[in-house]
Amino acid sequence: MDYYKSMWYIYILKCKDGSLYTGITTDVSRRFNEHKNKTGGHYTRSHPVQSILYIEKAKTQSKALKREYEIKNLKREEKIKLIKN
């Protein structure tokens, strides 16, 4: 797969403890399953995921990383507002 021409996605997951996890990927379904199987990320190994709450498209990995950083720096209330919109 040519990652330089793939669409990138920023996603927010809800964990079973109510916390939110933000990440990026080229395949949201695959990445969600990795998180569910505890092979996705350090945080989600100890905070099992429940559902996908939000997906946003980005044209490049660089833009996805920048947006992920912005979202991760939002307060929880701001993330919930983003999800609802």
HTML snippet that shows the backbone in 3Dmol.js (N, CA, C, O; Angstrom):
<script src="https://3Dmol.org/build/3Dmol-min.js"></script>
<div id="view" style="width:600px;height:400px;position:relative"></div>
<script>
const pdb = `
ATOM      1  N   MET A   1       0.852  -1.196   0.000  1.00  0.00           N
ATOM      2  CA  MET A   1       0.000   0.000   0.000  1.00  0.00           C
ATOM      3  C   MET A   1       0.882   1.239   0.000  1.00  0.00           C
ATOM      4  O   MET A   1       1.860   1.318   0.744  1.00  0.00           O
ATOM      5  N   ASP A   2       0.539   2.176  -0.816  1.00  0.00           N
ATOM      6  CA  ASP A   2       1.296   3.412  -0.905  1.00  0.00           C
ATOM      7  C   ASP A   2       0.717   4.421   0.088  1.00  0.00           C
ATOM      8  O   ASP A   2      -0.298   5.061  -0.189  1.00  0.00           O
ATOM      9  N   TYR A   3       1.369   4.558   1.245  1.00  0.00           N
ATOM     10  CA  TYR A   3       0.854   5.416   2.309  1.00  0.00           C
ATOM     11  C   TYR A   3       0.904   6.889   1.945  1.00  0.00           C
ATOM     12  O   TYR A   3       0.192   7.695   2.545  1.00  0.00           O
ATOM     13  N   TYR A   4       1.720   7.253   0.983  1.00  0.00           N
ATOM     14  CA  TYR A   4       1.813   8.656   0.618  1.00  0.00           C
ATOM     15  C   TYR A   4       0.595   9.114  -0.185  1.00  0.00           C
ATOM     16  O   TYR A   4       0.324  10.313  -0.265  1.00  0.00           O
ATOM     17  N   LYS A   5      -0.139   8.177  -0.778  1.00  0.00           N
ATOM     18  CA  LYS A   5      -1.308   8.537  -1.564  1.00  0.00           C
ATOM     19  C   LYS A   5      -2.605   8.103  -0.893  1.00  0.00           C
ATOM     20  O   LYS A   5      -3.687   8.322  -1.438  1.00  0.00           O
ATOM     21  N   SER A   6      -2.507   7.495   0.273  1.00  0.00           N
ATOM     22  CA  SER A   6      -3.684   7.034   1.002  1.00  0.00           C
ATOM     23  C   SER A   6      -4.331   8.182   1.751  1.00  0.00           C
ATOM     24  O   SER A   6      -3.679   9.162   2.111  1.00  0.00           O
ATOM     25  N   MET A   7      -5.627   8.039   1.976  1.00  0.00           N
ATOM     26  CA  MET A   7      -6.337   8.981   2.831  1.00  0.00           C
ATOM     27  C   MET A   7      -5.997   8.615   4.271  1.00  0.00           C
ATOM     28  O   MET A   7      -5.905   7.435   4.611  1.00  0.00           O
ATOM     29  N   TRP A   8      -5.814   9.607   5.098  1.00  0.00           N
ATOM     30  CA  TRP A   8      -5.546   9.386   6.517  1.00  0.00           C
ATOM     31  C   TRP A   8      -6.771   9.800   7.319  1.00  0.00           C
ATOM     32  O   TRP A   8      -7.545  10.655   6.888  1.00  0.00           O
ATOM     33  N   TYR A   9      -6.940   9.196   8.477  1.00  0.00           N
ATOM     34  CA  TYR A   9      -8.078   9.471   9.335  1.00  0.00           C
ATOM     35  C   TYR A   9      -7.607   9.726  10.759  1.00  0.00           C
ATOM     36  O   TYR A   9      -6.716   9.050  11.274  1.00  0.00           O
ATOM     37  N   ILE A  10      -8.228  10.713  11.375  1.00  0.00           N
ATOM     38  CA  ILE A  10      -8.050  10.975  12.798  1.00  0.00           C
ATOM     39  C   ILE A  10      -9.306  10.423  13.445  1.00  0.00           C
ATOM     40  O   ILE A  10     -10.415  10.675  12.973  1.00  0.00           O
ATOM     41  N   TYR A  11      -9.137   9.674  14.520  1.00  0.00           N
ATOM     42  CA  TYR A  11     -10.306   9.060  15.147  1.00  0.00           C
ATOM     43  C   TYR A  11     -10.257   9.246  16.662  1.00  0.00           C
ATOM     44  O   TYR A  11      -9.191   9.403  17.258  1.00  0.00           O
ATOM     45  N   ILE A  12     -11.440   9.223  17.258  1.00  0.00           N
ATOM     46  CA  ILE A  12     -11.562   9.261  18.714  1.00  0.00           C
ATOM     47  C   ILE A  12     -12.356   8.032  19.130  1.00  0.00           C
ATOM     48  O   ILE A  12     -13.442   7.768  18.614  1.00  0.00           O
ATOM     49  N   LEU A  13     -11.791   7.286  20.074  1.00  0.00           N
ATOM     50  CA  LEU A  13     -12.446   6.097  20.603  1.00  0.00           C
ATOM     51  C   LEU A  13     -12.910   6.347  22.020  1.00  0.00           C
ATOM     52  O   LEU A  13     -12.287   7.098  22.769  1.00  0.00           O
ATOM     53  N   LYS A  14     -14.015   5.708  22.382  1.00  0.00           N
ATOM     54  CA  LYS A  14     -14.470   5.715  23.761  1.00  0.00           C
ATOM     55  C   LYS A  14     -13.992   4.421  24.400  1.00  0.00           C
ATOM     56  O   LYS A  14     -14.214   3.334  23.866  1.00  0.00           O
ATOM     57  N   CYS A  15     -13.339   4.544  25.543  1.00  0.00           N
ATOM     58  CA  CYS A  15     -12.879   3.379  26.284  1.00  0.00           C
ATOM     59  C   CYS A  15     -13.942   2.978  27.301  1.00  0.00           C
ATOM     60  O   CYS A  15     -14.800   3.784  27.659  1.00  0.00           O
ATOM     61  N   LYS A  16     -13.883   1.748  27.759  1.00  0.00           N
ATOM     62  CA  LYS A  16     -14.903   1.231  28.673  1.00  0.00           C
ATOM     63  C   LYS A  16     -14.958   1.989  29.989  1.00  0.00           C
ATOM     64  O   LYS A  16     -15.986   1.981  30.667  1.00  0.00           O
ATOM     65  N   ASP A  17     -13.855   2.647  30.361  1.00  0.00           N
ATOM     66  CA  ASP A  17     -13.854   3.433  31.598  1.00  0.00           C
ATOM     67  C   ASP A  17     -14.349   4.864  31.370  1.00  0.00           C
ATOM     68  O   ASP A  17     -14.341   5.683  32.289  1.00  0.00           O
ATOM     69  N   GLY A  18     -14.782   5.161  30.129  1.00  0.00           N
ATOM     70  CA  GLY A  18     -15.306   6.483  29.806  1.00  0.00           C
ATOM     71  C   GLY A  18     -14.266   7.452  29.258  1.00  0.00           C
ATOM     72  O   GLY A  18     -14.618   8.543  28.808  1.00  0.00           O
ATOM     73  N   SER A  19     -13.005   7.075  29.289  1.00  0.00           N
ATOM     74  CA  SER A  19     -11.960   7.944  28.756  1.00  0.00           C
ATOM     75  C   SER A  19     -11.998   7.941  27.235  1.00  0.00           C
ATOM     76  O   SER A  19     -12.602   7.065  26.617  1.00  0.00           O
ATOM     77  N   LEU A  20     -11.343   8.936  26.641  1.00  0.00           N
ATOM     78  CA  LEU A  20     -11.302   9.080  25.190  1.00  0.00           C
ATOM     79  C   LEU A  20      -9.872   8.889  24.708  1.00  0.00           C
ATOM     80  O   LEU A  20      -8.924   9.332  25.355  1.00  0.00           O
ATOM     81  N   TYR A  21      -9.726   8.225  23.566  1.00  0.00           N
ATOM     82  CA  TYR A  21      -8.419   7.987  22.969  1.00  0.00           C
ATOM     83  C   TYR A  21      -8.442   8.527  21.550  1.00  0.00           C
ATOM     84  O   TYR A  21      -9.379   8.254  20.799  1.00  0.00           O
ATOM     85  N   THR A  22      -7.424   9.290  21.172  1.00  0.00           N
ATOM     86  CA  THR A  22      -7.318   9.856  19.833  1.00  0.00           C
ATOM     87  C   THR A  22      -6.108   9.283  19.121  1.00  0.00           C
ATOM     88  O   THR A  22      -5.035   9.159  19.711  1.00  0.00           O
ATOM     89  N   GLY A  23      -6.280   8.930  17.845  1.00  0.00           N
ATOM     90  CA  GLY A  23      -5.173   8.409  17.059  1.00  0.00           C
ATOM     91  C   GLY A  23      -5.383   8.685  15.587  1.00  0.00           C
ATOM     92  O   GLY A  23      -6.375   9.295  15.188  1.00  0.00           O
ATOM     93  N   ILE A  24      -4.416   8.218  14.770  1.00  0.00           N
ATOM     94  CA  ILE A  24      -4.526   8.346  13.319  1.00  0.00           C
ATOM     95  C   ILE A  24      -4.272   6.992  12.669  1.00  0.00           C
ATOM     96  O   ILE A  24      -3.622   6.124  13.251  1.00  0.00           O
ATOM     97  N   THR A  25      -4.791   6.825  11.456  1.00  0.00           N
ATOM     98  CA  THR A  25      -4.620   5.583  10.717  1.00  0.00           C
ATOM     99  C   THR A  25      -5.035   5.785   9.269  1.00  0.00           C
ATOM    100  O   THR A  25      -5.622   6.808   8.915  1.00  0.00           O
ATOM    101  N   THR A  26      -4.724   4.795   8.434  1.00  0.00           N
ATOM    102  CA  THR A  26      -5.246   4.779   7.064  1.00  0.00           C
ATOM    103  C   THR A  26      -6.434   3.845   6.952  1.00  0.00           C
ATOM    104  O   THR A  26      -7.102   3.806   5.919  1.00  0.00           O
ATOM    105  N   ASP A  27      -6.706   3.081   8.026  1.00  0.00           N
ATOM    106  CA  ASP A  27      -7.799   2.109   8.025  1.00  0.00           C
ATOM    107  C   ASP A  27      -8.408   2.051   9.430  1.00  0.00           C
ATOM    108  O   ASP A  27      -7.883   1.371  10.312  1.00  0.00           O
ATOM    109  N   VAL A  28      -9.499   2.755   9.629  1.00  0.00           N
ATOM    110  CA  VAL A  28     -10.109   2.875  10.956  1.00  0.00           C
ATOM    111  C   VAL A  28     -10.596   1.528  11.484  1.00  0.00           C
ATOM    112  O   VAL A  28     -10.391   1.224  12.659  1.00  0.00           O
ATOM    113  N   SER A  29     -11.227   0.726  10.655  1.00  0.00           N
ATOM    114  CA  SER A  29     -11.736  -0.579  11.107  1.00  0.00           C
ATOM    115  C   SER A  29     -10.605  -1.478  11.588  1.00  0.00           C
ATOM    116  O   SER A  29     -10.700  -2.093  12.650  1.00  0.00           O
ATOM    117  N   ARG A  30      -9.536  -1.550  10.803  1.00  0.00           N
ATOM    118  CA  ARG A  30      -8.389  -2.372  11.190  1.00  0.00           C
ATOM    119  C   ARG A  30      -7.791  -1.890  12.500  1.00  0.00           C
ATOM    120  O   ARG A  30      -7.494  -2.683  13.393  1.00  0.00           O
ATOM    121  N   ARG A  31      -7.617  -0.572  12.601  1.00  0.00           N
ATOM    122  CA  ARG A  31      -6.997  -0.001  13.797  1.00  0.00           C
ATOM    123  C   ARG A  31      -7.887  -0.211  15.028  1.00  0.00           C
ATOM    124  O   ARG A  31      -7.378  -0.502  16.110  1.00  0.00           O
ATOM    125  N   PHE A  32      -9.200  -0.067  14.874  1.00  0.00           N
ATOM    126  CA  PHE A  32     -10.119  -0.308  15.989  1.00  0.00           C
ATOM    127  C   PHE A  32      -9.990  -1.753  16.478  1.00  0.00           C
ATOM    128  O   PHE A  32      -9.953  -2.005  17.683  1.00  0.00           O
ATOM    129  N   ASN A  33      -9.922  -2.692  15.542  1.00  0.00           N
ATOM    130  CA  ASN A  33      -9.755  -4.093  15.929  1.00  0.00           C
ATOM    131  C   ASN A  33      -8.423  -4.336  16.620  1.00  0.00           C
ATOM    132  O   ASN A  33      -8.345  -5.151  17.540  1.00  0.00           O
ATOM    133  N   GLU A  34      -7.381  -3.645  16.192  1.00  0.00           N
ATOM    134  CA  GLU A  34      -6.089  -3.763  16.882  1.00  0.00           C
ATOM    135  C   GLU A  34      -6.217  -3.263  18.312  1.00  0.00           C
ATOM    136  O   GLU A  34      -5.699  -3.887  19.239  1.00  0.00           O
ATOM    137  N   HIS A  35      -6.903  -2.140  18.497  1.00  0.00           N
ATOM    138  CA  HIS A  35      -7.107  -1.627  19.859  1.00  0.00           C
ATOM    139  C   HIS A  35      -7.931  -2.616  20.684  1.00  0.00           C
ATOM    140  O   HIS A  35      -7.621  -2.860  21.850  1.00  0.00           O
ATOM    141  N   LYS A  36      -8.977  -3.185  20.086  1.00  0.00           N
ATOM    142  CA  LYS A  36      -9.818  -4.159  20.799  1.00  0.00           C
ATOM    143  C   LYS A  36      -9.022  -5.397  21.211  1.00  0.00           C
ATOM    144  O   LYS A  36      -9.265  -5.979  22.268  1.00  0.00           O
ATOM    145  N   ASN A  37      -8.072  -5.789  20.366  1.00  0.00           N
ATOM    146  CA  ASN A  37      -7.252  -6.966  20.644  1.00  0.00           C
ATOM    147  C   ASN A  37      -5.996  -6.644  21.453  1.00  0.00           C
ATOM    148  O   ASN A  37      -5.124  -7.495  21.633  1.00  0.00           O
ATOM    149  N   LYS A  38      -5.918  -5.398  21.938  1.00  0.00           N
ATOM    150  CA  LYS A  38      -4.816  -4.926  22.773  1.00  0.00           C
ATOM    151  C   LYS A  38      -3.469  -4.955  22.065  1.00  0.00           C
ATOM    152  O   LYS A  38      -2.431  -5.150  22.697  1.00  0.00           O
ATOM    153  N   THR A  39      -3.492  -4.759  20.744  1.00  0.00           N
ATOM    154  CA  THR A  39      -2.257  -4.645  19.979  1.00  0.00           C
ATOM    155  C   THR A  39      -2.147  -3.269  19.328  1.00  0.00           C
ATOM    156  O   THR A  39      -1.240  -3.024  18.531  1.00  0.00           O
ATOM    157  N   GLY A  40      -3.070  -2.375  19.668  1.00  0.00           N
ATOM    158  CA  GLY A  40      -3.148  -1.081  18.998  1.00  0.00           C
ATOM    159  C   GLY A  40      -2.297   0.014  19.585  1.00  0.00           C
ATOM    160  O   GLY A  40      -1.659   0.758  18.840  1.00  0.00           O
ATOM    161  N   GLY A  41      -2.265   0.137  20.863  1.00  0.00           N
ATOM    162  CA  GLY A  41      -1.528   1.215  21.496  1.00  0.00           C
ATOM    163  C   GLY A  41      -1.387   0.953  22.977  1.00  0.00           C
ATOM    164  O   GLY A  41      -2.162   0.200  23.567  1.00  0.00           O
ATOM    165  N   HIS A  42      -0.401   1.575  23.564  1.00  0.00           N
ATOM    166  CA  HIS A  42      -0.128   1.358  24.985  1.00  0.00           C
ATOM    167  C   HIS A  42      -1.338   1.725  25.859  1.00  0.00           C
ATOM    168  O   HIS A  42      -1.713   0.971  26.756  1.00  0.00           O
ATOM    169  N   TYR A  43      -1.931   2.869  25.593  1.00  0.00           N
ATOM    170  CA  TYR A  43      -3.050   3.344  26.417  1.00  0.00           C
ATOM    171  C   TYR A  43      -4.230   2.375  26.362  1.00  0.00           C
ATOM    172  O   TYR A  43      -4.827   2.058  27.391  1.00  0.00           O
ATOM    173  N   THR A  44      -4.560   1.913  25.174  1.00  0.00           N
ATOM    174  CA  THR A  44      -5.747   1.062  25.036  1.00  0.00           C
ATOM    175  C   THR A  44      -5.508  -0.372  25.506  1.00  0.00           C
ATOM    176  O   THR A  44      -6.453  -1.156  25.586  1.00  0.00           O
ATOM    177  N   ARG A  45      -4.280  -0.720  25.812  1.00  0.00           N
ATOM    178  CA  ARG A  45      -4.031  -2.035  26.422  1.00  0.00           C
ATOM    179  C   ARG A  45      -4.568  -2.062  27.847  1.00  0.00           C
ATOM    180  O   ARG A  45      -5.064  -3.088  28.315  1.00  0.00           O
ATOM    181  N   SER A  46      -4.466  -0.936  28.528  1.00  0.00           N
ATOM    182  CA  SER A  46      -4.948  -0.874  29.910  1.00  0.00           C
ATOM    183  C   SER A  46      -6.310  -0.183  30.031  1.00  0.00           C
ATOM    184  O   SER A  46      -6.893  -0.147  31.114  1.00  0.00           O
ATOM    185  N   HIS A  47      -6.813   0.362  28.925  1.00  0.00           N
ATOM    186  CA  HIS A  47      -8.128   1.008  28.876  1.00  0.00           C
ATOM    187  C   HIS A  47      -8.871   0.435  27.666  1.00  0.00           C
ATOM    188  O   HIS A  47      -8.877   1.053  26.601  1.00  0.00           O
ATOM    189  N   PRO A  48      -9.498  -0.738  27.816  1.00  0.00           N
ATOM    190  CA  PRO A  48     -10.158  -1.390  26.674  1.00  0.00           C
ATOM    191  C   PRO A  48     -11.140  -0.462  25.962  1.00  0.00           C
ATOM    192  O   PRO A  48     -11.868   0.304  26.594  1.00  0.00           O
ATOM    193  N   VAL A  49     -11.141  -0.548  24.637  1.00  0.00           N
ATOM    194  CA  VAL A  49     -12.000   0.328  23.843  1.00  0.00           C
ATOM    195  C   VAL A  49     -13.414  -0.229  23.741  1.00  0.00           C
ATOM    196  O   VAL A  49     -13.640  -1.437  23.820  1.00  0.00           O
ATOM    197  N   GLN A  50     -14.346   0.681  23.566  1.00  0.00           N
ATOM    198  CA  GLN A  50     -15.758   0.331  23.483  1.00  0.00           C
ATOM    199  C   GLN A  50     -16.336   0.653  22.112  1.00  0.00           C
ATOM    200  O   GLN A  50     -17.019  -0.179  21.515  1.00  0.00           O
ATOM    201  N   SER A  51     -16.064   1.867  21.605  1.00  0.00           N
ATOM    202  CA  SER A  51     -16.669   2.268  20.337  1.00  0.00           C
ATOM    203  C   SER A  51     -15.884   3.396  19.678  1.00  0.00           C
ATOM    204  O   SER A  51     -15.077   4.074  20.314  1.00  0.00           O
ATOM    205  N   ILE A  52     -16.145   3.575  18.389  1.00  0.00           N
ATOM    206  CA  ILE A  52     -15.594   4.699  17.632  1.00  0.00           C
ATOM    207  C   ILE A  52     -16.599   5.838  17.730  1.00  0.00           C
ATOM    208  O   ILE A  52     -17.765   5.678  17.370  1.00  0.00           O
ATOM    209  N   LEU A  53     -16.145   6.987  18.219  1.00  0.00           N
ATOM    210  CA  LEU A  53     -17.042   8.130  18.389  1.00  0.00           C
ATOM    211  C   LEU A  53     -16.914   9.166  17.278  1.00  0.00           C
ATOM    212  O   LEU A  53     -17.864   9.892  16.987  1.00  0.00           O
ATOM    213  N   TYR A  54     -15.739   9.233  16.660  1.00  0.00           N
ATOM    214  CA  TYR A  54     -15.482  10.346  15.740  1.00  0.00           C
ATOM    215  C   TYR A  54     -14.434   9.929  14.717  1.00  0.00           C
ATOM    216  O   TYR A  54     -13.458   9.256  15.051  1.00  0.00           O
ATOM    217  N   ILE A  55     -14.646  10.336  13.466  1.00  0.00           N
ATOM    218  CA  ILE A  55     -13.668  10.121  12.397  1.00  0.00           C
ATOM    219  C   ILE A  55     -13.594  11.402  11.570  1.00  0.00           C
ATOM    220  O   ILE A  55     -14.614  11.990  11.211  1.00  0.00           O
ATOM    221  N   GLU A  56     -12.377  11.814  11.280  1.00  0.00           N
ATOM    222  CA  GLU A  56     -12.131  13.003  10.457  1.00  0.00           C
ATOM    223  C   GLU A  56     -11.086  12.638   9.402  1.00  0.00           C
ATOM    224  O   GLU A  56     -10.113  11.951   9.713  1.00  0.00           O
ATOM    225  N   LYS A  57     -11.272  13.083   8.168  1.00  0.00           N
ATOM    226  CA  LYS A  57     -10.335  12.776   7.088  1.00  0.00           C
ATOM    227  C   LYS A  57      -9.212  13.810   7.025  1.00  0.00           C
ATOM    228  O   LYS A  57      -9.400  14.981   7.356  1.00  0.00           O
ATOM    229  N   ALA A  58      -8.034  13.343   6.589  1.00  0.00           N
ATOM    230  CA  ALA A  58      -6.900  14.220   6.305  1.00  0.00           C
ATOM    231  C   ALA A  58      -6.226  13.704   5.041  1.00  0.00           C
ATOM    232  O   ALA A  58      -6.147  12.494   4.826  1.00  0.00           O
ATOM    233  N   LYS A  59      -5.745  14.608   4.212  1.00  0.00           N
ATOM    234  CA  LYS A  59      -5.167  14.203   2.926  1.00  0.00           C
ATOM    235  C   LYS A  59      -3.776  13.604   3.044  1.00  0.00           C
ATOM    236  O   LYS A  59      -3.379  12.793   2.207  1.00  0.00           O
ATOM    237  N   THR A  60      -3.031  13.990   4.071  1.00  0.00           N
ATOM    238  CA  THR A  60      -1.669  13.480   4.226  1.00  0.00           C
ATOM    239  C   THR A  60      -1.428  13.048   5.671  1.00  0.00           C
ATOM    240  O   THR A  60      -2.155  13.442   6.583  1.00  0.00           O
ATOM    241  N   GLN A  61      -0.399  12.236   5.859  1.00  0.00           N
ATOM    242  CA  GLN A  61      -0.034  11.822   7.205  1.00  0.00           C
ATOM    243  C   GLN A  61       0.370  13.032   8.048  1.00  0.00           C
ATOM    244  O   GLN A  61       0.031  13.113   9.229  1.00  0.00           O
ATOM    245  N   SER A  62       1.082  13.953   7.446  1.00  0.00           N
ATOM    246  CA  SER A  62       1.514  15.150   8.157  1.00  0.00           C
ATOM    247  C   SER A  62       0.323  15.949   8.687  1.00  0.00           C
ATOM    248  O   SER A  62       0.322  16.385   9.838  1.00  0.00           O
ATOM    249  N   LYS A  63      -0.691  16.136   7.837  1.00  0.00           N
ATOM    250  CA  LYS A  63      -1.889  16.873   8.267  1.00  0.00           C
ATOM    251  C   LYS A  63      -2.639  16.101   9.346  1.00  0.00           C
ATOM    252  O   LYS A  63      -3.188  16.700  10.271  1.00  0.00           O
ATOM    253  N   ALA A  64      -2.664  14.784   9.234  1.00  0.00           N
ATOM    254  CA  ALA A  64      -3.325  13.962  10.250  1.00  0.00           C
ATOM    255  C   ALA A  64      -2.606  14.075  11.588  1.00  0.00           C
ATOM    256  O   ALA A  64      -3.249  14.194  12.631  1.00  0.00           O
ATOM    257  N   LEU A  65      -1.291  14.037  11.563  1.00  0.00           N
ATOM    258  CA  LEU A  65      -0.513  14.154  12.801  1.00  0.00           C
ATOM    259  C   LEU A  65      -0.726  15.515  13.468  1.00  0.00           C
ATOM    260  O   LEU A  65      -0.848  15.604  14.690  1.00  0.00           O
ATOM    261  N   LYS A  66      -0.769  16.567  12.657  1.00  0.00           N
ATOM    262  CA  LYS A  66      -1.000  17.911  13.200  1.00  0.00           C
ATOM    263  C   LYS A  66      -2.385  18.015  13.830  1.00  0.00           C
ATOM    264  O   LYS A  66      -2.548  18.585  14.909  1.00  0.00           O
ATOM    265  N   ARG A  67      -3.376  17.458  13.144  1.00  0.00           N
ATOM    266  CA  ARG A  67      -4.749  17.509  13.672  1.00  0.00           C
ATOM    267  C   ARG A  67      -4.888  16.645  14.925  1.00  0.00           C
ATOM    268  O   ARG A  67      -5.567  17.033  15.877  1.00  0.00           O
ATOM    269  N   GLU A  68      -4.246  15.475  14.926  1.00  0.00           N
ATOM    270  CA  GLU A  68      -4.261  14.611  16.110  1.00  0.00           C
ATOM    271  C   GLU A  68      -3.695  15.371  17.312  1.00  0.00           C
ATOM    272  O   GLU A  68      -4.251  15.315  18.408  1.00  0.00           O
ATOM    273  N   TYR A  69      -2.601  16.068  17.099  1.00  0.00           N
ATOM    274  CA  TYR A  69      -1.981  16.846  18.168  1.00  0.00           C
ATOM    275  C   TYR A  69      -2.949  17.917  18.689  1.00  0.00           C
ATOM    276  O   TYR A  69      -3.074  18.118  19.898  1.00  0.00           O
ATOM    277  N   GLU A  70      -3.628  18.597  17.765  1.00  0.00           N
ATOM    278  CA  GLU A  70      -4.610  19.619  18.168  1.00  0.00           C
ATOM    279  C   GLU A  70      -5.719  19.008  19.011  1.00  0.00           C
ATOM    280  O   GLU A  70      -6.082  19.550  20.055  1.00  0.00           O
ATOM    281  N   ILE A  71      -6.253  17.887  18.560  1.00  0.00           N
ATOM    282  CA  ILE A  71      -7.358  17.244  19.275  1.00  0.00           C
ATOM    283  C   ILE A  71      -6.906  16.748  20.636  1.00  0.00           C
ATOM    284  O   ILE A  71      -7.622  16.912  21.623  1.00  0.00           O
ATOM    285  N   LYS A  72      -5.723  16.141  20.703  1.00  0.00           N
ATOM    286  CA  LYS A  72      -5.219  15.629  21.980  1.00  0.00           C
ATOM    287  C   LYS A  72      -5.028  16.748  23.004  1.00  0.00           C
ATOM    288  O   LYS A  72      -5.066  16.502  24.210  1.00  0.00           O
ATOM    289  N   ASN A  73      -4.825  17.962  22.529  1.00  0.00           N
ATOM    290  CA  ASN A  73      -4.634  19.090  23.427  1.00  0.00           C
ATOM    291  C   ASN A  73      -5.931  19.796  23.811  1.00  0.00           C
ATOM    292  O   ASN A  73      -5.910  20.745  24.595  1.00  0.00           O
ATOM    293  N   LEU A  74      -7.056  19.343  23.267  1.00  0.00           N
ATOM    294  CA  LEU A  74      -8.350  19.897  23.667  1.00  0.00           C
ATOM    295  C   LEU A  74      -8.733  19.376  25.048  1.00  0.00           C
ATOM    296  O   LEU A  74      -8.332  18.283  25.447  1.00  0.00           O
ATOM    297  N   LYS A  75      -9.503  20.164  25.759  1.00  0.00           N
ATOM    298  CA  LYS A  75     -10.086  19.692  27.018  1.00  0.00           C
ATOM    299  C   LYS A  75     -11.169  18.676  26.682  1.00  0.00           C
ATOM    300  O   LYS A  75     -11.710  18.680  25.576  1.00  0.00           O
ATOM    301  N   ARG A  76     -11.479  17.822  27.620  1.00  0.00           N
ATOM    302  CA  ARG A  76     -12.484  16.779  27.403  1.00  0.00           C
ATOM    303  C   ARG A  76     -13.799  17.356  26.882  1.00  0.00           C
ATOM    304  O   ARG A  76     -14.397  16.812  25.954  1.00  0.00           O
ATOM    305  N   GLU A  77     -14.244  18.456  27.484  1.00  0.00           N
ATOM    306  CA  GLU A  77     -15.499  19.089  27.065  1.00  0.00           C
ATOM    307  C   GLU A  77     -15.444  19.531  25.612  1.00  0.00           C
ATOM    308  O   GLU A  77     -16.436  19.434  24.890  1.00  0.00           O
ATOM    309  N   GLU A  78     -14.279  20.020  25.184  1.00  0.00           N
ATOM    310  CA  GLU A  78     -14.107  20.457  23.802  1.00  0.00           C
ATOM    311  C   GLU A  78     -14.129  19.255  22.846  1.00  0.00           C
ATOM    312  O   GLU A  78     -14.657  19.343  21.738  1.00  0.00           O
ATOM    313  N   LYS A  79     -13.550  18.138  23.288  1.00  0.00           N
ATOM    314  CA  LYS A  79     -13.573  16.919  22.474  1.00  0.00           C
ATOM    315  C   LYS A  79     -15.017  16.410  22.311  1.00  0.00           C
ATOM    316  O   LYS A  79     -15.413  15.989  21.225  1.00  0.00           O
ATOM    317  N   ILE A  80     -15.777  16.454  23.377  1.00  0.00           N
ATOM    318  CA  ILE A  80     -17.175  16.017  23.327  1.00  0.00           C
ATOM    319  C   ILE A  80     -17.970  16.922  22.387  1.00  0.00           C
ATOM    320  O   ILE A  80     -18.812  16.441  21.629  1.00  0.00           O
ATOM    321  N   LYS A  81     -17.712  18.206  22.433  1.00  0.00           N
ATOM    322  CA  LYS A  81     -18.380  19.155  21.531  1.00  0.00           C
ATOM    323  C   LYS A  81     -18.009  18.834  20.079  1.00  0.00           C
ATOM    324  O   LYS A  81     -18.876  18.850  19.205  1.00  0.00           O
ATOM    325  N   LEU A  82     -16.735  18.543  19.815  1.00  0.00           N
ATOM    326  CA  LEU A  82     -16.287  18.161  18.468  1.00  0.00           C
ATOM    327  C   LEU A  82     -17.010  16.913  17.994  1.00  0.00           C
ATOM    328  O   LEU A  82     -17.461  16.849  16.850  1.00  0.00           O
ATOM    329  N   ILE A  83     -17.122  15.924  18.865  1.00  0.00           N
ATOM    330  CA  ILE A  83     -17.790  14.663  18.535  1.00  0.00           C
ATOM    331  C   ILE A  83     -19.255  14.901  18.194  1.00  0.00           C
ATOM    332  O   ILE A  83     -19.774  14.317  17.243  1.00  0.00           O
ATOM    333  N   LYS A  84     -19.925  15.758  18.965  1.00  0.00           N
ATOM    334  CA  LYS A  84     -21.354  16.013  18.754  1.00  0.00           C
ATOM    335  C   LYS A  84     -21.634  16.781  17.477  1.00  0.00           C
ATOM    336  O   LYS A  84     -22.707  16.641  16.891  1.00  0.00           O
ATOM    337  N   ASN A  85     -20.666  17.602  17.033  1.00  0.00           N
ATOM    338  CA  ASN A  85     -20.837  18.382  15.798  1.00  0.00           C
ATOM    339  C   ASN A  85     -20.480  17.498  14.652  1.00  0.00           C
ATOM    340  O   ASN A  85     -20.544  17.926  13.500  1.00  0.00           O
TER     341      ASN A  85
END
`;
const viewer = $3Dmol.createViewer("view");
viewer.addModel(pdb, "pdb");
viewer.setStyle({}, {cartoon: {color: "spectrum"}});
viewer.zoomTo();
viewer.render();
</script>
